[in-house]
Amino acid sequence: MPDKQSKSEKILDAAEALFAVHGYDGVTMRKIASMAGVDVALANYHFGRKLDVFQRVFERRSESLNQSRLEALHACQASADENGPSVEQIIEAFLRPLETAQEASNDGWKNYLALVAFVNNSPIWGKKMMSSLFDDLVQVYIVALRKALPNATDEQLYWCYHNLSGALTLTFAQTGRIDKLSKGKCRSDDFTAAYGNMIPFMSAGFKQVCG
């Protein structure tokens, strides 16, 4: 049984890495099996269709990621006064667990978040797959932001979140665009700088729009 589990995880790790770079259509079960070092029949036996593998990979890390972000929000709420945490504290709670994941020493989390970027940017996959796994978490944060920004309309809050989600998608994807644009002054793999700038930038944007 442990050997089967090990092979199963290898298949998922390989699929995660391939989907992160090539998207859904650019990957075959044969490529996944080859990268995992297993026979394609074994990959099919464990997971069936490529779509099943894609969905399993996308779901695999979501629960722990959502849990870490909920814990971060609860921690900042617990330490705040009766007015609740500030916009900056809420945005930081939302983003810091993602920075920690991208800074992980293994490539698994980087690949996973690059896959999230692909799904989030896709009109085919985004609405269904992102919503099923992440909408409940986002709504919890919207409630916290609504308390911190009592004059905001729902439309303002959701448009601000839309802009935050777009910035995250670029950060997850690590396209290298900012590296070239800045002539090396900024690097898409410098997550300390990426999140260090994103937190105050997005907090100011929320306050400006939702005043």
C-alpha positions in Angstrom: 0.0 0.0 0.0 2.7 2.6 0.8 4.3 1.9 -2.6 1.1 2.5 -4.4 0.6 5.7 -2.5 4.1 6.8 -3.4 3.5 6.1 -7.1 0.2 7.9 -6.8 1.8 11.0 -5.4 4.5 10.9 -8.0 1.9 10.9 -10.7 0.1 13.9 -9.1 3.4 15.7 -8.7 4.3 15.2 -12.3 0.9 16.2 -13.5 1.0 19.3 -11.4 4.4 20.4 -12.9 3.2 19.7 -16.4 -0.1 21.4 -16.1 1.5 24.4 -14.5 3.7 25.0 -17.6 1.6 23.7 -20.5 -2.0 24.1 -19.3 -4.6 21.4 -19.7 -4.5 20.9 -23.5 -0.7 20.7 -23.7 -0.4 17.6 -21.4 -1.2 14.0 -22.1 -1.5 11.0 -19.8 1.6 9.6 -21.5 3.6 12.7 -20.7 2.5 12.5 -17.1 3.4 8.9 -16.8 6.8 9.4 -18.4 7.7 12.3 -16.0 6.5 10.2 -13.0 8.5 7.2 -14.1 5.5 4.9 -14.3 3.7 3.0 -17.0 0.8 4.9 -18.6 -1.5 2.1 -17.7 -0.7 2.6 -14.0 -1.5 6.3 -14.3 -4.8 5.4 -15.9 -5.5 2.8 -13.2 -5.0 5.3 -10.4 -6.8 8.3 -11.9 -8.6 7.4 -15.0 -9.1 10.3 -17.5 -6.8 13.3 -17.8 -9.7 15.5 -16.6 -9.8 13.4 -13.4 -6.1 13.9 -12.8 -6.4 17.7 -13.5 -9.2 18.1 -11.0 -7.5 15.9 -8.4 -4.3 18.0 -8.8 -6.2 21.2 -8.5 -8.0 20.1 -5.3 -5.1 18.5 -3.6 -3.5 21.5 -1.9 -6.6 23.7 -1.7 -7.8 22.6 1.7 -4.5 23.3 3.5 -4.1 26.6 1.6 -7.6 27.8 2.6 -7.0 26.6 6.2 -3.8 28.6 6.5 -5.5 31.8 5.2 -8.5 31.3 7.6 -6.1 30.9 10.5 -4.3 34.1 9.5 -7.6 36.0 9.4 -8.7 34.6 12.7 -5.4 35.5 14.3 -5.5 39.1 13.2 -9.2 39.4 14.3 -8.4 38.0 17.7 -5.6 40.5 18.2 -7.7 43.5 17.1 -9.8 45.8 19.3 -13.6 46.0 19.1 -13.4 47.8 15.7 -11.8 44.8 14.1 -8.6 44.6 12.1 -7.6 47.3 9.6 -7.7 46.9 5.9 -3.9 46.4 5.8 -4.1 43.6 8.4 -6.8 41.8 6.5 -5.0 42.1 3.2 -1.8 40.9 4.8 -3.6 37.9 6.4 -5.0 37.1 2.9 -1.6 37.3 1.2 1.1 36.2 3.5 0.2 32.5 3.5 0.5 32.6 -0.3 4.0 34.2 0.0 5.0 31.4 2.4 3.7 28.8 -0.1 5.6 30.3 -3.0 8.8 30.5 -0.9 8.6 26.8 -0.1 11.9 25.0 -0.8 10.3 22.3 -3.0 8.7 23.1 -6.3 5.3 21.6 -5.5 3.7 24.8 -4.1 5.2 26.9 -6.9 3.8 24.6 -9.5 0.4 24.5 -7.8 0.1 28.3 -7.6 1.2 28.5 -11.2 -1.7 26.1 -12.0 -4.0 28.3 -10.0 -2.9 31.2 -12.2 -3.7 29.2 -15.3 -7.2 28.2 -14.0 -8.0 31.7 -12.7 -7.2 33.3 -16.0 -9.2 30.8 -18.1 -12.8 31.4 -19.2 -13.1 27.6 -19.6 -11.9 26.5 -16.2 -11.9 29.6 -14.0 -15.6 30.1 -13.1 -16.2 26.5 -12.1 -13.0 25.3 -10.6 -12.0 28.5 -8.7 -15.5 29.0 -7.4 -15.9 25.5 -6.1 -12.7 25.6 -4.0 -12.0 29.2 -3.1 -15.2 31.3 -3.2 -16.2 30.4 0.4 -12.8 31.7 1.7 -13.0 34.9 -0.4 -16.5 35.6 1.0 -15.2 35.3 4.6 -12.6 37.9 3.7 -15.2 40.1 2.0 -17.2 40.1 5.3 -14.1 41.2 7.2 -13.3 44.0 4.7 -16.9 45.2 4.8 -16.5 45.7 8.5 -13.3 47.6 8.0 -14.8 49.7 5.2 -18.3 50.3 6.4 -19.1 52.9 3.6 -18.2 50.5 0.8 -20.8 49.1 -1.6 -20.7 45.5 -2.5 -19.8 46.5 -6.1 -16.7 48.4 -4.9 -15.5 45.6 -2.7 -15.8 43.0 -5.4 -14.1 45.1 -8.0 -11.3 45.7 -5.6 -11.0 42.0 -5.0 -11.0 41.5 -8.8 -8.0 43.7 -9.1 -6.3 41.9 -6.2 -7.0 38.6 -7.8 -5.4 39.8 -11.1 -2.2 40.9 -9.3 -2.0 37.5 -7.5 -2.5 35.7 -10.8 0.6 37.4 -12.3 2.6 36.7 -9.1 1.6 33.1 -9.2 2.4 32.7 -12.8 6.0 34.0 -12.6 6.0 35.0 -16.3 9.3 36.9 -16.1 7.6 39.9 -17.7 8.5 42.3 -14.9 12.1 41.0 -15.1 12.4 42.1 -18.7 10.4 45.3 -18.3 12.5 46.5 -15.3 15.8 45.3 -17.0 16.5 43.0 -14.0 15.7 45.5 -11.2 12.7 43.4 -10.3 12.4 39.6 -10.5 9.2 37.6 -10.7 10.7 35.1 -8.3 11.4 37.7 -5.6 8.4 36.9 -3.5 9.4 39.1 -0.6 9.4 42.1 -2.8 6.3 41.0 -4.7 4.1 40.6 -1.6 5.8 43.4 0.3 4.7 45.8 -2.4 1.3 44.2 -3.1 0.1 44.5 0.5 0.3 48.3 0.9 -0.6 48.9 -2.8 -3.8 46.8 -2.6 -4.7 48.2 0.9 -4.4 51.8 -0.4 -6.6 50.8 -3.4 -9.3 49.3 -1.3 -9.4 52.4 1.0 -9.3 54.8 -2.0 -12.2 53.1 -3.9 -14.2 52.1 -0.8 -13.5 55.2 1.3 
